[in-house]
Amino acid sequence: MNNDIKGSLQNFYESHHEQGKRLGRSMYQQTRAKLFKQWVGTGHQVLDLGGRDGTLTQYFAEGNSVTIGDVDSNALAIAQKEHGFGIQLVNLNEYFPFDDDSFDVVVMAEVLEHLPYPEITLSEIRRVLKKGGTFIGNVPLAYHLKDIWKVVRGKKLTISSDPTHLQFMNYYDLKELLLEFFTIEEIEVIHGGKKARLFPRLFARNVAFKCKNPG
């Protein structure tokens, strides 16, 4: 990728995170912290892509060797200073600066919806993840009943007020995308209420996923 484009993307996200007060906070923080800690386990080499300043990462870091990969160098500096995590500047839209089969676990939480070419990113995750390794993340969903009703009324479809959201996936879109690269082990509803657990396609607004790398 052209260095000017790299610099522009890095500068954009550094400004976006700082001005949007997105450092030191994490969506559904306690819910995801408990679930991800359970899914990640211990004794692993872990890569957290898009982990910013480590606000969520800290909950599943104990007992693991953790590296955060992000395009925001300011956030990475905070993660290293406050938590002692390994850090690496990474553009998720191109080749990752890691060797094949480097990690036991890759986490990518609240990131997939920001990617212009998610297939490129997922392919790279599979490459750096060991055979049988675990890929964990979560993503907001679109086209649940609330969104469908919004479109019927002629309103613009949005996942949130975040202008960096590029992907508007429904429950089956997400499953289909993940299955191109991984084996899905679990999908857990993060947001959507009790009905979403019974009818995720209709009511789930945010889900977490746990996948395996078939190698």
Beta strands, then each sheet from edge to edge (+ up, - down):
strand 1: 45-49
strand 2: 65-70
strand 3: 86-89
strand 4: 103-109
strand 5: 129-140
strand 6: 183-191
strand 7: 206-212
sheet 1: 3+ 2+ 1+ 4+ 5+ 7- 6+
end
